Amino acid sequence: MNERNRGRGPDEGAESRGGDEQVLAGKHPVLEALKAGRPLNKIWVSENAQRSQIAPILEAAKARGVVVQQADKRKLDQLAQGFPHQGVVAQAAAAAYADVDDILALAAQRGEPPFLVLLDEVEDPHNLGSVLRTAECTGVHGVVVPKRRSASLTAVVAKTSAGAVEYVPVARVSNLAQTIDKLKEAGVWIAGAAGEAGTDVYRANLKGPLAIVIGNEGRGLSRLVRERCDFLVSLPMFGKIHSLNASVAAGVILYEAVRQRRTPAAGSAGGESGGDAHAPA
C-alpha cells in the first residue's frame, strides 16, 4: 500500500494498512471516501480545526451516519501512522454495514423466524469477532451494535471472526433502545442476558422470532435496554467466579436457542408456554 503513496504531496493525504487497520489520512481522501459511500467506522478531526475547513466532511459524515470525534494532534499522529493528515483521519470498516431491515429481510427470504444478536456497548473487538463467528455457526441472521461506545468492524474483528464477518450482516444503529422498539413492532421477542436474572436460560422459551441482547463486558445491560427486554435470562454458575466473558456467554445462549429451535414443539424441553409467548417457564 505504501507504494501507492510515493510522490504524494503534503496536502494530498494517504491511505495505509499499518498494523492491519486501514486508515485514511487527509481531508481529500476522507471526503472522497464519504462521497463514494465507502464504509467508515469513525472519523477523527483536530480539536483545533477551523469548522469552515472541515464543514464538507462534517456534512457528509452526518448524511452517512458516520461518527465524528475530536482528537488532539498526538492522537491524530498516532492514527495516521506517519502520513500527513491535515487534522483529519478516518478508519475504514473491514466490511460494509447492513441495515436492520436487511437482517429482517434475510430471515424472511430464508423462511425462518428472525434470529438476531444485539450487543449493548460491547467494546472489545475480540468479543465482537467471537460473537460473529458463533452467530454464523448458529444461523443468526444478523448482529446489531450501537455506533458509539461499541467495537466496530475493524481488521481485528475480521480476523477474530475467522471470516464470519463476510457472511453475518452487522447493522450499526444510533439508538439501540429505539431499535429494540422497532424489532418488537416486527414481532421479535427480546431476551436480555443478565447474571442476576431469576430464570436461567434453560428454562426460557428461545423459539420463534428472537433477539438476544448481550451487555457490556463490565457494566452489563444498560438501564434503557434492560427495561425494554421482554424477559431476562441467566446462565447457571457453580464455581467461585460468577461471570463469563461476553462472547462465551453469547455462545452458550445461542446454542441453547439452536437446541430449542431444532426440537419439535410437542417434545421440547424448557417448559414452553405455547403460542408466541416467550415468558420464562
DRENBA-585743 format. One record per residue: residue number from 1; residue in one letter; chain; x, y, z of N, C-alpha, C in turn. Coordinates in steps of 0.001 Angstrom, whole numbers, plus 524288, in hexadecimal, padded with zeros to 5 digits. Layout:
% residues N
R    k  r  c   n.xx   n.yy   n.zz  ca.xx  ca.yy  ca.zz   c.xx   c.yy   c.zz
R  NUM  a  A      X      Y      Z      X      Y      Z      X      Y      Z
...
% end
This chain:
% residues 281
R    k  r  c   n.xx   n.yy   n.zz  ca.xx  ca.yy  ca.zz   c.xx   c.yy   c.zz
R    1  m  A  80342  7FB4C  80000  80000  80000  80000  80362  804E3  80000
R    2  n  A  807DE  8049B  8029D  80B2F  8092E  802D5  80D25  80AD5  7FD7C
R    3  e  A  80DB6  806FA  7F9DD  80F8E  80845  7F4A6  80BD6  80C16  7F1E9
R    4  r  A  806DD  80B9A  7F314  80303  80F04  7F09E  803A1  8149E  7F25D
R    5  n  A  80608  81578  7F6DA  80645  81AB2  7F91F  80B45  81D98  7F7D9
R    6  r  A  80EE4  81B17  7F4F5  813B0  81DC7  7F397  8128A  8226A  7F00A
R    7  g  A  81506  826B5  7F145  81462  82B4E  7EDFF  80FD1  82EB1  7EF85
R    8  r  A  80CE1  82D1E  7F35F  8088D  83066  7F51D  80AA4  83544  7F7C5
R    9  g  A  80818  83992  7F6C3  8098D  83E6F  7F94D  8078B  83E88  7FED2
R   10  p  A  80951  8423D  801F9  807C1  84274  80775  80203  843A5  8083C
R   11  d  A  7FF67  845A2  80422  7F9EB  84709  804C1  7F637  842EB  80285
R   12  e  A  7F860  83E95  80075  7F508  83AE5  7FDC7  7F2F9  8369D  8015A
R   13  g  A  7F560  835DC  805EB  7F3A3  831B6  8095A  7F588  82C73  8076A
R   14  a  A  7F3C6  82849  809F4  7F5A3  82321  80890  7F210  81EFA  80AC2
R   15  e  A  7F312  81A28  8091C  7F036  815A4  80B02  7F42D  8118A  80C87
R   16  s  A  7F365  80F24  81110  7F724  80B35  812C3  7F45B  806C2  81575
R   17  r  A  7F744  80269  815FF  7F544  7FDE9  818CF  7F8E2  7FC88  81D52
R   18  g  A  7FBA8  8005C  81F57  7FF2A  7FF40  823A5  7FC49  7FCD3  8282C
R   19  g  A  7FE90  7F8A7  82A62  7FC1D  7F602  82ECB  7F715  7F33C  82D58
R   20  d  A  7F65C  7F1F5  8284A  7F1C8  7EF21  8265A  7ECC3  7F257  82691
R   21  e  A  7ED29  7F764  827B9  7E88D  7FABA  827B1  7E8F7  7FE73  82319
R   22  q  A  7E4E8  7FED4  81FF6  7E4F9  80240  81B75  7E365  807C2  81D31
R   23  v  A  7E6ED  80B63  81C48  7E639  810BC  81E1A  7E68B  81474  8197A
R   24  l  A  7E30F  81846  8196D  7E32C  81C7B  8158F  7E4E0  8216D  8185F
R   25  a  A  7E8E2  82406  81655  7EAF3  828B3  818D5  7EABE  82D3F  8150B
R   26  g  A  7E894  831A2  816CF  7E843  83643  81387  7E2AC  83797  81218
R   27  k  A  7E1B7  83CA9  8113E  7DC67  83E71  8102A  7DA35  83C32  80B23
R   28  h  A  7DD4B  83C3E  80704  7DB4D  83A78  801F0  7DA2B  834A0  801CE
R   29  p  A  7DDAB  83136  803A0  7DC68  82BA1  8039A  7D78C  82A55  806D3
R   30  v  A  7D6FD  82CD6  80B52  7D27D  82BBB  80E9F  7CD77  82D9F  80C14
R   31  l  A  7CD92  8324E  809F3  7C8DC  83466  80771  7C74A  83119  802C3
R   32  e  A  7CB0C  82F84  7FF95  7C9CE  82C60  7FAF9  7C7C5  826FF  7FC91
R   33  a  A  7C9CC  824D7  800D1  7C7D7  81FD0  802BA  7C222  82047  8045F
R   34  l  A  7C0D7  824A4  806E2  7BB6F  82596  80866  7B7EE  8262A  8039F
R   35  k  A  7B9BC  82917  7FFCA  7B6A2  829E4  7FB0A  7B5C4  824CD  7F817
R   36  a  A  7B9B6  82163  7F83E  7B963  81C79  7F561  7B63B  81851  7F843
R   37  g  A  7B4A5  81984  7FD1B  7B194  815C7  80012  7B4C7  8117C  80298
R   38  r  A  7B9DD  81263  80332  7BD3A  80E75  8059C  7BBCB  80DE2  80B62
R   39  p  A  7BB43  8091D  80D5D  7B9E5  80876  812EA  7BE52  80A27  81673
R   40  l  A  7BD24  80DC5  81A03  7C0FA  80FC0  81DBE  7BF01  80ED2  82345
R   41  n  A  7C28A  80D47  826B7  7C113  80C81  82C2E  7C09F  811AE  82F0E
R   42  k  A  7C480  81519  82E45  7C4AE  819FE  83130  7C85E  81DC7  82E7E
R   43  i  A  7C754  822CA  82F63  7CAC7  826F1  82D76  7CC91  82A25  83222
R   44  w  A  7D1A1  82B44  83253  7D3D3  82EA3  8365F  7D582  833C1  833D2
R   45  v  A  7D426  83829  83644  7D5C3  83D40  83446  7D898  84028  838A4
R   46  s  A  7DC1B  84390  8371D  7DF23  8468C  83AEE  7DB95  849FE  83E35
R   47  e  A  7DCBB  84A1F  84335  7D9B0  84D78  846B0  7DAAC  8533B  8459B
R   48  n  A  7DEC3  85453  84299  7E008  859B9  8412F  7DE77  85B15  83B99
R   49  a  A  7DBE0  85774  838F1  7DA78  8585F  83377  7D667  85CB0  832FC
R   50  q  A  7D70D  85FF5  82EFC  7D323  863F1  82DD8  7CE72  86150  82B41
R   51  r  A  7C9E9  86251  82D5C  7C53A  85FA0  82B80  7C456  86078  825AA
R   52  s  A  7C5A4  86515  823BE  7C4C6  8662A  81E34  7C7F6  8628F  81AB6
R   53  q  A  7CC92  860E8  81CA2  7CFFC  85D9B  81979  7CE3A  857EC  81963
R   54  i  A  7CB9A  85640  81D82  7C9F0  850CB  81DB5  7C406  85033  81D23
R   55  a  A  7C151  85492  81C07  7BB9A  8546C  81B9B  7B9AB  8505E  817AC
R   56  p  A  7BC0F  84FF4  81300  7BA33  84BF8  80F44  7BA9A  84670  81170
R   57  i  A  7BEBB  84561  81466  7BF63  8402D  816B5  7BB3E  83F3E  81AE2
R   58  l  A  7BA4F  8432D  81E2A  7B661  842A1  82247  7B0F5  841C8  81FFB
R   59  e  A  7AFBC  844A5  81BD5  7AA9B  84421  8195E  7A9EF  83EC6  816DB
R   60  a  A  7AE0B  83CFC  81424  7ADBD  837DF  81198  7AD78  8337D  8159C
R   61  a  A  7B065  83413  819E2  7B04E  8301A  81DFE  7AAEB  82FCF  8208E
R   62  k  A  7A88E  8344B  8217C  7A352  83465  823C9  79F65  831BE  82031
R   63  a  A  79FD4  832D7  81B2A  79C3C  83082  81763  79CD9  82A95  8171F
R   64  r  A  7A1A0  828B6  817F0  7A2B4  8231C  817AD  7A228  8206D  81CF1
R   65  g  A  7A167  82376  82111  7A0EE  82130  8263D  7A60D  81F48  8287F
R   66  v  A  7AA60  821B5  826E8  7AF8A  82031  828DA  7B0E4  8237B  82DA1
R   67  v  A  7B2C7  82100  831B8  7B42F  823B7  8368A  7B90E  82704  835AA
R   68  v  A  7B8EC  82BE7  83772  7BD6C  82F71  8372E  7BF04  830D8  83CC1
R   69  q  A  7C406  83069  83DD0  7C5F8  83170  84313  7CAAB  83514  842D6
R   70  q  A  7CAFF  838C3  8467B  7CF7E  83C3E  846B2  7D419  83981  8494F
R   71  a  A  7D8CE  83AEC  8479D  7DD83  83889  849C6  7E1F4  83C82  849B0
R   72  d  A  7E5B8  83BD1  84D33  7EA38  83F50  84D2E  7EE3A  83D6F  84929
R   73  k  A  7F250  84095  84851  7F628  83F64  84446  7F8E4  83A30  84546
R   74  r  A  7FA0C  83900  84A2C  7FCC1  83418  84B5D  7F97F  82F68  849B1
R   75  k  A  7F476  82F99  84ACE  7F0FA  82B53  8494F  7F0AD  82AD5  84361
R   76  l  A  7F036  82F34  840AE  7EFDF  82F1C  83B00  7F4E9  82D08  83894
R   77  d  A  7F954  82EB4  83AA5  7FE58  82CCA  838AE  7FEC3  826E1  8395D
R   78  q  A  7FCF2  82510  83DCB  7FD22  81F74  83ED9  7F99F  81C76  83B12
R   79  l  A  7F4F8  81E7F  83A2E  7F152  81BE7  836A8  7F349  81BE9  8310A
R   80  a  A  7F5AE  8204A  82F69  7F764  820E1  829FA  7FC54  81DCA  828C7
R   81  q  A  7FF08  81BEE  82CBC  8038A  8187F  82C04  807BA  81AF5  82886
R   82  g  A  808B2  81FF5  82970  80CE8  8228F  826AC  80B59  8255A  821AF
R   83  f  A  80689  824C9  81FFF  804C8  82765  81B3F  802B4  82CDE  81C8C
R   84  p  A  80354  8309E  818FC  8011B  835D9  819E4  7FB2A  83584  81A18
R   85  h  A  7F8CF  837D7  81E1D  7F32E  83715  81ED2  7EFF6  83C16  81EB6
R   86  q  A  7F273  840A7  81EF2  7EF95  845A2  81EB7  7EB4E  84601  822DF
R   87  g  A  7EBE8  8431F  82721  7E80A  84366  82B46  7E340  84013  82A68
R   88  v  A  7E373  83C6B  8269A  7DEF0  83907  82585  7E0E8  83372  8248C
R   89  v  A  7DECA  82FB3  8277B  7E028  82A32  826D0  7DB26  826FA  82728
R   90  a  A  7DABF  822F9  823E8  7D630  81F87  8240B  7D7F6  819DE  82426
R   91  q  A  7D4EE  8169D  826A9  7D5EE  810FE  826AB  7D1D4  80E59  8234B
R   92  a  A  7D3AA  80B8F  81F46  7D015  808D0  81BC5  7CE39  803CC  81E56
R   93  a  A  7C954  80263  81D58  7C72A  7FD91  81F7C  7C942  7F8E6  81C7B
R   94  a  A  7C9C8  7F479  81F3C  7CBB0  7EFB4  81CC1  7C792  7ED48  81934
R   95  a  A  7C2AD  7EEDE  819D6  7BE6B  7ED04  81687  7BA1B  7F111  8169F
R   96  a  A  7B6B8  7F0DD  812BC  7B261  7F48D  81281  7AE4B  7F33E  816A6
R   97  y  A  7ABEB  7F745  818DD  7A7C4  7F67D  81CB0  7A288  7F5BC  819F2
R   98  a  A  79F11  7F303  81CA1  799CE  7F222  81AA7  795F7  7F582  81DB0
R   99  d  A  79108  7F555  81C34  78CCD  7F7C2  81F20  789C4  7F382  82203
R  100  v  A  78720  7F50B  82622  783F1  7F148  82903  77FCF  7EEEE  82570
R  101  d  A  77DAB  7F21C  821EE  779C4  7F01C  81E3F  77C19  7EBE5  81ABE
R  102  d  A  7811F  7EC67  8196D  783B9  7E865  81644  783DD  7E32F  8192D
R  103  i  A  784D0  7E375  81E48  78514  7DEB4  82171  77FBC  7DC09  821AD
R  104  l  A  77BAA  7DF1C  82289  77665  7DCE7  822AA  774DC  7DAB1  81D58
R  105  a  A  77683  7DD56  81935  7755A  7DB71  813EB  77819  7D647  812D6
R  106  l  A  77CE4  7D5B7  814E1  77FC7  7D0D6  8142A  77CF0  7CC4A  816C3
R  107  a  A  77AE0  7CD32  81B78  777EB  7C91E  81E26  77316  7C799  81AFA
R  108  a  A  7705E  7CB7E  818EC  76BB8  7CA6C  815C2  76D28  7C76F  810D1
R  109  q  A  77175  7C8E4  80E75  77344  7C649  809B3  77467  7C07E  80AB4
R  110  r  A  77674  7BF4E  80F45  777A7  7B9E1  810A4  772E7  7B6F5  812BC
R  111  g  A  76E91  7B9D1  8138B  769EE  7B757  815AC  76A91  7B5BB  81B52
R  112  e  A  76D8E  7B8D1  81E4C  76EB5  7B78F  823B8  76D09  7BC0E  82742
R  113  p  A  76B9C  7BAE2  82C29  76A80  7BF2C  82FD1  76F88  7C231  830DF
R  114  p  A  76F4F  7C75A  83134  7740C  7CA78  83217  77709  7C8AC  836ED
R  115  f  A  77C2B  7C87E  83661  77FAB  7C6BE  83A91  78449  7CA81  83A84
R  116  l  A  78482  7CE02  83E6C  78868  7D227  83E7B  78B70  7D232  8439A
R  117  v  A  78FEF  7D4A8  8436E  792F7  7D5DA  84820  793AB  7DBB9  84862
R  118  l  A  7927F  7DE0B  84CE2  79351  7E39C  84DC6  7979C  7E435  851DC
R  119  l  A  79B88  7E751  850AF  79FD7  7E82A  85453  79F62  7EDA3  8569B
R  120  d  A  79E8E  7EDDD  85BAE  79DA4  7F2CE  85E66  7A2D7  7F4F7  86070
R  121  e  A  7A58C  7F7F0  85D2B  7AA82  7FA6D  85E83  7AEC8  7F675  85FD5
R  122  v  A  7AF0E  7F246  85CE1  7B369  7EE98  85D48  7B815  7F121  85A8A
R  123  e  A  7BC2E  7F238  85D67  7C069  7F585  85B73  7C532  7F28C  8598C
R  124  d  A  7C5F8  7EDCC  85B40  7CA93  7EAC8  859CD  7C9DE  7E893  8544A
R  125  p  A  7CD48  7EA00  85093  7CCB4  7E7F7  84B3A  7CD29  7E208  84AF1
R  126  h  A  7D013  7DFB1  84E89  7D07A  7D9FD  84E94  7CB3C  7D787  8500A
R  127  n  A  7C855  7DA07  8539A  7C323  7D813  854E9  7BF7A  7D884  8503F
R  128  l  A  7BF95  7DCEC  84D8C  7BC43  7DD87  848EF  7BD9D  7D971  844D7
R  129  g  A  7C2A1  7D8AD  843DA  7C42E  7D4CA  84001  7C275  7CF4F  84182
R  130  s  A  7C308  7CDF9  8467E  7C175  7C8CA  84854  7BB8F  7C810  847F4
R  131  v  A  7B897  7CC2D  84940  7B2DF  7CBDE  848CA  7B152  7CB11  84319
R  132  l  A  7B3E0  7CDCB  83F86  7B2AB  7CD1E  839F7  7B3BD  7C78B  83834
R  133  r  A  7B7FC  7C55C  83A0B  7B94A  7BFF5  83896  7B519  7BC33  83A7C
R  134  t  A  7B384  7BCC0  83F6D  7AF73  7B95D  84188  7AA3E  7BA66  83EDF
R  135  a  A  7A918  7BF55  83DC5  7A434  7C0B6  83B2C  7A3D1  7BE0D  835D6
R  136  e  A  7A819  7BDF1  832FC  7A814  7BB74  82DD8  7A725  7B59B  82E64
R  137  c  A  7A98E  7B33B  8324E  7A90D  7AD96  83313  7A39A  7AC04  834EA
R  138  t  A  7A0DF  7AF7D  83791  79BBA  7AE32  839C1  7972F  7B01D  83660
R  139  g  A  79850  7B262  831E7  79426  7B404  82E5E  79195  7B92B  82FB3
R  140  v  A  79441  7BC66  832C7  7922A  7C195  83403  791D7  7C4D0  82F04
R  141  h  A  78D92  7C7AC  82E73  78CCE  7CAB6  829A7  78FD5  7CFD7  829A0
R  142  g  A  79144  7D1D2  82E33  79438  7D6B3  82E52  79563  7D86C  833DF
R  143  v  A  79942  7DBCF  8344D  79AF1  7DDF8  8394D  79A40  7E3E4  83912
R  144  v  A  79876  7E62A  83D63  7978B  7EBCD  83DA7  79AFD  7EE24  841E4
R  145  v  A  79DC0  7F255  84094  7A121  7F509  84460  79FE9  7FAE0  8442D
R  146  p  A  7A0AB  7FD9D  84880  7A004  80355  8486A  7A4B5  805F1  845E8
R  147  k  A  7A3E6  80AAC  843EC  7A827  80D7A  84152  7AC30  80F75  84531
R  148  r  A  7AA8B  810B0  849DB  7AE19  812DF  84DC7  7AEF3  80EFD  85237
R  149  r  A  7B390  80F59  85494  7B4FA  80C0A  85901  7B45B  80640  857BC
R  150  s  A  7B627  804D2  85317  7B5C1  7FF60  85171  7BA21  7FE14  84DAE
R  151  a  A  7BBD3  7F932  84DBF  7BF8E  7F76F  849D5  7BD08  7F7B9  84473
R  152  s  A  7C02C  7F8D4  8407F  7BE3F  7F92D  83B22  7C135  7F545  837C3
R  153  l  A  7C007  7F535  832C0  7C249  7F141  82F48  7C7D4  7F2BE  82DA4
R  154  t  A  7CB7F  7F184  830F7  7D0FE  7F27F  82FE5  7D39A  7ED7A  82DF9
R  155  a  A  7D894  7EDFA  82C86  7DB83  7E96C  82ACD  7DC05  7E565  82F2D
R  156  v  A  7DC79  7E73A  83406  7DCCA  7E39E  8387D  7D7C1  7E070  838E7
R  157  v  A  7D359  7E301  8383E  7CE57  7E041  8386A  7CE01  7DC4C  833FF
R  158  a  A  7CF88  7DDE5  82F54  7CF4B  7DA66  82AD7  7D29E  7D588  82BBE
R  159  k  A  7D751  7D64F  82DD7  7DAD0  7D1E2  82ECA  7D8A5  7CE4C  832FE
R  160  t  A  7D6AD  7D08C  83740  7D495  7CD69  83B8A  7CFB8  7CA6A  839D4
R  161  s  A  7CCD1  7CC90  83634  7C804  7CA02  83466  7C917  7C55C  830D6
R  162  a  A  7CE08  7C498  82F55  7CF86  7C03C  82BE6  7CC85  7C056  826C2
R  163  g  A  7CB78  7C513  824D0  7C8C9  7C5A4  81FCD  7C2EE  7C668  82039
R  164  a  A  7C0BD  7C5CE  824F2  7BB13  7C64A  82590  7B91E  7CBBC  82438
R  165  v  A  7BC8F  7CFAB  8249C  7BB04  7D503  82361  7B92A  7D581  81DB7
R  166  e  A  7BABF  7D1E1  81A64  7B921  7D1F7  814E8  7B3AB  7CFB6  81421
R  167  y  A  7B197  7CD0C  8180E  7ACA9  7CA40  81769  7A84E  7CC15  81B06
R  168  v  A  7A9B2  7CE65  81F6E  7A5B3  7D01D  8232D  7A4E3  7D5FC  822AC
R  169  p  A  7A036  7D7B7  8212B  79F3A  7DD5A  820D6  79FC1  7DFF3  8262E
R  170  v  A  7A258  7E474  82645  7A2EB  7E77C  82B11  7A08E  7ECDC  82A24
R  171  a  A  79CC5  7EE4B  82D50  79A42  7F36F  82CE4  79C2A  7F6E8  83153
R  172  r  A  79D5B  7FBCC  8300D  79EBD  7FFAE  83406  79A2C  8036B  8349C
R  173  v  A  79897  80460  83973  79408  807AA  83A5F  7956C  80C0F  83E1F
R  174  s  A  792A9  81059  83DA7  793A4  814D8  84103  79183  81409  84680
R  175  n  A  78D49  8111B  846F1  78AB5  8106A  84BFC  788D2  80AC7  84C6B
R  176  l  A  78B61  807B0  84FA0  78A09  80228  8500A  784AB  80163  8526E
R  177  a  A  7833D  804B1  85632  77E19  8042B  858AA  779BD  80502  854AD
R  178  q  A  77A5A  808E8  85149  77670  809D6  84D3E  7764E  8055B  84955
R  179  t  A  77AC9  8030F  8483D  77AF2  7FE99  844B4  777FB  7F9FE  84706
R  180  i  A  77872  7F94B  84C2D  77583  7F521  84EBF  76FA4  7F606  84E13
R  181  d  A  76DE8  7FAE8  84EA4  76861  7FC21  84DD4  766B2  7FABB  84847
R  182  k  A  76A19  7FBD3  84493  768EC  7FA96  83F15  76885  7F4B8  83E48
R  183  l  A  76BFF  7F1CD  840AE  76BD8  7EC1F  84034  766E8  7E9E5  842B3
R  184  k  A  76555  7EC2B  84712  76084  7EA60  849A0  75BD8  7EB34  8460B
R  185  e  A  75BC2  7EFA4  84357  75780  7F0B9  83FB4  75762  7ECB8  83B48
R  186  a  A  75BFA  7EA89  83A18  75C56  7E687  8360A  75B3A  7E118  8382B
R  187  g  A  759C1  7E0C2  83D2F  75859  7DBC4  83F78  75CD1  7D8BC  841D5
R  188  v  A  76149  7DB52  842A7  765DE  7D8B4  844D3  765D8  7D939  84AC4
R  189  w  A  766BB  7D4E7  84D79  76730  7D4F5  85326  76CCD  7D628  854AC
R  190  i  A  76D76  7D8F9  85900  772A1  7DACA  85AA7  77421  7D826  85FC5
R  191  a  A  7786A  7D528  85F96  77A5A  7D271  8643D  77F97  7D4C4  865D1
R  192  g  A  77FDD  7D6E5  86A89  784B1  7D942  86C5D  787B6  7D589  86FE4
R  193  a  A  78CD3  7D555  86F1D  79022  7D20F  8726F  791CA  7D539  87735
R  194  a  A  79071  7D34E  87BDB  791B7  7D613  880AD  792DC  7D221  884F1
R  195  g  A  79758  7D2AD  8876C  798FE  7CEE8  88B59  7954D  7CE67  88FEC
R  196  e  A  7927A  7D2A2  89122  78F01  7D28B  895AF  78978  7D0CC  89453
R  197  a  A  7887C  7CF60  88F68  7833A  7CDB4  88DD6  7819B  7C8E8  890E8
R  198  g  A  77CA9  7C8BB  89273  77AC6  7C470  895AB  77A15  7BF59  892BA
R  199  t  A  77995  7BF8A  88D99  778B7  7BADB  88A77  77D71  7B9CC  8870C
R  200  d  A  77F6F  7B50B  8873C  783F6  7B3F1  883F7  78231  7B2C5  87E6A
R  201  v  A  785EC  7B2E9  87AD7  784C7  7B2A0  8754E  78230  7AD81  873C5
R  202  y  A  7830B  7A959  876CF  780EE  7A441  87573  77B2D  7A3B1  876D6
R  203  r  A  778F1  7A791  8796F  77364  7A783  87ABD  77059  7AB9A  877A9
R  204  a  A  772E3  7AE3F  8740D  7704D  7B24F  870F5  76F0B  7B04B  86B84
R  205  n  A  76B0F  7B286  86946  7698A  7B12E  863ED  76CBA  7B483  86024
R  206  l  A  77031  7B213  85D3F  7737B  7B4E7  85990  77217  7B397  853F0
R  207  k  A  76D46  7B1CB  85323  76B7E  7B09F  84DD3  768F3  7B56F  84B6D
R  208  g  A  767B3  7B514  8467C  764ED  7B93E  843D3  76850  7BE01  842D3
R  209  p  A  765E4  7C25F  84154  768D4  7C732  8402C  76B8A  7C925  8451F
R  210  l  A  770B3  7C988  84507  77387  7CA91  849DD  77869  7CDCD  848EC
R  211  a  A  77965  7D17B  84C73  77E51  7D45E  84C97  780A4  7D3AA  85204
R  212  i  A  78582  7D1F3  8523A  78843  7D12C  85729  78BDF  7D5D3  8580B
R  213  v  A  78B67  7D849  85C98  78E79  7DCFF  85DBA  792D4  7DBA1  8618F
R  214  i  A  797A2  7DCE6  86007  79C36  7DC11  86355  79E44  7E168  86509
R  215  g  A  79F2C  7E204  86A1C  7A0BD  7E717  86C2B  7A698  7E7FF  86C25
R  216  n  A  7A815  7EC98  86DC4  7AD83  7EE41  86E1D  7B0AB  7EA99  87198
R  217  e  A  7B5B6  7EA07  8705E  7B917  7E66E  87333  7B93A  7E770  87914
R  218  g  A  7B8E2  7EC55  87AB3  7B929  7ED88  88040  7B401  7EF2F  882A1
R  219  r  A  7B0FB  7F242  87FCC  7AC30  7F489  881EA  7A757  7F14A  880DA
R  220  g  A  7A79F  7EDB9  87D3B  7A303  7EAB5  87BD3  79F41  7EDE4  87884
R  221  l  A  79A4C  7ECB5  878E5  79658  7EF72  875D4  7957B  7F4F2  877E3
R  222  s  A  794FE  7F8AC  8745E  793B3  7FDFB  875FE  78DFD  7FE36  877BE
R  223  r  A  78CB7  80226  87ACA  78775  8026B  87D15  7832E  80288  878F5
R  224  l  A  783B2  805DE  8750B  77F98  8065F  87118  77EE5  8015A  86E04
R  225  v  A  78333  7FEBE  86CD9  782DA  7F9D6  869F0  78065  7F59A  86D55
R  226  r  A  78209  7F55C  87243  77FDC  7F177  875DA  779EE  7F220  87654
R  227  e  A  77834  7F6F6  876DD  77299  7F7F8  8778D  76F70  7F652  872C7
R  228  r  A  771D8  7F635  86E49  76F08  7F4D7  86984  76F1C  7EEFE  86851
R  229  c  A  7722D  7EC08  86B37  77248  7E666  86A61  76D1D  7E3FE  86C17
R  230  d  A  76B2D  7E035  8691E  76662  7DD80  86AA2  7675D  7D9F8  86F4B
R  231  f  A  76C00  7D7BC  86F9E  76D6F  7D495  87426  7735D  7D42D  87461
R  232  l  A  77549  7D2C9  878FA  77AE5  7D23F  879DC  77C34  7CC91  87AFF
R  233  v  A  780D8  7CAF2  87955  7829B  7C5A2  87A61  7881A  7C5D1  87C9D
R  234  s  A  7895D  7C1E8  87FB8  78E9A  7C17D  881EC  790D3  7BC21  880A6
R  235  l  A  795D4  7BB8D  8817B  7986A  7B682  880E6  7999B  7B467  88656
R  236  p  A  79862  7AF7E  88765  7997D  7AD5A  88C9B  79F5A  7AD3C  88DA7
R  237  m  A  7A0D9  7AEDA  8924E  7A658  7AF11  893DB  7A735  7AB9D  898AB
R  238  f  A  7AB40  7A860  89873  7AC34  7A4B9  89CB6  7B1A1  7A55C  89F21
R  239  g  A  7B4C0  7A8EB  89D00  7B9FD  7A9B8  89F0D  7BA5E  7AE9D  8A253
R  240  k  A  7BF1A  7B034  8A357  7BFFF  7B4E0  8A678  7BFF4  7B9D4  8A32B
R  241  i  A  7C097  7B951  89E0E  7C04F  7BDC2  89A81  7BAC8  7BDE7  89841
R  242  h  A  7B833  7C24F  898CE  7B2A0  7C28D  8978C  7B172  7C5A0  8929A
R  243  s  A  7B512  7C5A6  88EF1  7B3F9  7C83B  889FE  7B735  7C5B6  885B9
R  244  l  A  7B550  7C62C  880DE  7B805  7C42A  87C4D  7B974  7C8A9  878B2
R  245  n  A  7BD61  7C7D4  8758C  7BEA4  7CB70  8715A  7B9CC  7CC42  86DF8
R  246  a  A  7B90B  7D104  86C05  7B44F  7D24F  86909  7B382  7CEA8  86469
R  247  s  A  7B7AD  7CD8A  8618A  7B716  7CA3D  85CEA  7B608  7C48D  85E6E
R  248  v  A  7B83A  7C2C7  862D5  7B72D  7BD72  864A8  7B179  7BCF8  8664D
R  249  a  A  7AF8F  7C0D2  86943  7AA15  7C0C5  86AE6  7A67D  7C0C1  86627
R  250  a  A  7A7D2  7C3EB  86245  7A4A7  7C412  85D7F  7A492  7BEB6  85AEC
R  251  g  A  7A90F  7BC15  85AC2  7A953  7B6FF  85847  7A5E3  7B2FC  85AF5
R  252  v  A  7A5F7  7B2E8  8602A  7A2C0  7AF2C  86317  79CF9  7B021  8620A
R  253  i  A  79B59  7B50E  86243  795D1  7B65E  8617B  79424  7B531  85BE1
R  254  l  A  79773  7B676  85821  79610  7B577  852A8  79554  7AFA9  851A0
R  255  y  A  798B3  7AC7D  853CC  7982A  7A6E2  852CA  79392  7A47A  855B3
R  256  e  A  79212  7A6B7  85A2E  78D41  7A4F0  85CAC  78895  7A66A  85945
R  257  a  A  788C1  7AB06  856E8  78494  7AC8E  85356  78461  7A8DC  84EA9
R  258  v  A  788E9  7A764  84C95  78916  7A3B9  84834  786B8  79E80  849D2
R  259  r  A  78824  79CA3  84E7E  785FD  797A1  85056  7800E  797CC  85083
R  260  q  A  77DF3  79C04  852B4  77849  79C71  8531E  775BF  79CE8  84DC6
R  261  r  A  77828  79FD1  84A4A  775CF  7A0BB  8452E  775F5  79BDA  841C4
R  262  r  A  7796B  79826  8431C  779B9  79343  8403A  77660  78EFA  842AC
R  263  t  A  77400  79022  84729  770D4  78C49  849E8  76B1C  78CEA  8486D
R  264  p  A  7687A  788BE  846C2  762E2  78925  84575  75FCA  78B4C  84A14
R  265  a  A  75BD1  78E67  848F4  758D6  79110  84D11  7568E  78D47  85109
R  266  a  A  754B1  788C1  84F3B  75214  78520  852C9  755CE  782CC  856C3
R  267  g  A  75ACB  78261  8555A  75E6A  77FE9  858F4  7629F  78387  85ADB
R  268  s  A  761AE  7888B  85A85  765C8  78C46  85BE1  76692  78C83  861B8
R  269  a  A  76B81  78D4E  86323  76CC5  78E2E  868A6  76CBF  793FC  869B1
R  270  g  A  76CBE  79576  86E88  76D2F  79AFB  86FCD  7681C  79D60  8716F
R  271  g  A  763C2  79A3B  87173  75EDF  79C42  87386  75C86  7A085  8703C
R  272  e  A  75B99  79F71  86B31  75930  7A363  867DD  753C4  7A4B9  869C8
R  273  s  A  7525E  7A997  86958  74D36  7AB3E  86B10  7493C  7AB1A  866B4
R  274  g  A  74AFA  7A9AD  861EB  7475B  7A92E  85D95  746D0  7AE2B  85A86
R  275  g  A  74532  7AD96  85595  7446F  7B227  85237  74960  7B53A  85189
R  276  d  A  748E9  7BA6B  851A2  74D5A  7BDDD  85106  74F7B  7BFDA  85639
R  277  a  A  74D39  7BDED  85A7F  74EE4  7BFF1  85F92  75480  7BE63  860B2
R  278  h  A  75792  7C20A  86288  75D14  7C0F3  86395  75E8A  7C211  86940
R  279  a  A  75AA1  7C235  86CB0  75BE7  7C2E4  87233  75EA7  7BE08  87431
R  280  p  A  76259  7BE8A  877C4  764E9  7B9ED  879EE  760EA  7B645  87C6C
R  281  a  A  761FF  7B12F  87BF1  75E61  7AD64  87E31  75F08  7AD18  8841C
% end
